[in-house]
Amino acid sequence: MTYAGLIAMAMSGRGRMTTDQIYSRVWHTARREKFPLSFHWRATTRNTLQRHSRQSPKFVEPNLFIQREHGVWECRR
């Protein structure tokens, strides 16, 4: 599993979420799935959200996340 997959799993079916809500769900999902989080997992989470959002200049496929406003995200799945 990748960080993008972990984040998508954590956000799935939850609608719009703030980054703090995403951090909480990612942490819980990683523990449940036994996914090892890096030391800088929050920064990696933010970077992954941006990389997989078409609105970001950092965008790379796949387009998994939508930034609704600053600090508010939604999963496309």
C-alpha positions, -999 to +999 in steps of 0.1 A: +000+000+000+012+035-007+005+067+012-020+078-015-039+045-010-037+048+028-051+084+027-078+074+002-088+045+025-089+068+055-110+095+038-133+072+018-170+079+024-163+108+048-170+138+025-151+170+032-124+168+058-099+193+073-063+184+074-065+177+111-094+153+106-074+136+078-043+133+101-065+116+127-081+091+103-047+084+086-031+076+120-060+053+130-061+036+095-023+031+095-025+014+129-054-008+118-037-018+085-002-021+102+011+005+077+044+020+090+042+058+091+074+078+085+088+102+111+074+131+090+041+114+081+020+146+085+042+164+059+041+133+037+003+133+040+000+169+029+024+164+001+005+133-011-028+152-010-013+180-031+005+156-056-027+138-063-050+168-067-055+183-102-057+218-086-021+216-074+009+227-095+026+195-080+000+173-097+008+138-109-017+110-118-039+096-105-063+124-095-075+111-061-082+142-040-100+175-044-090+206-025-122+224-017-106+253+001-074+260+021-070+230+044-103+213+033-101+181+012-123+155-003-116+121-017-127+115-053-135+078-046 
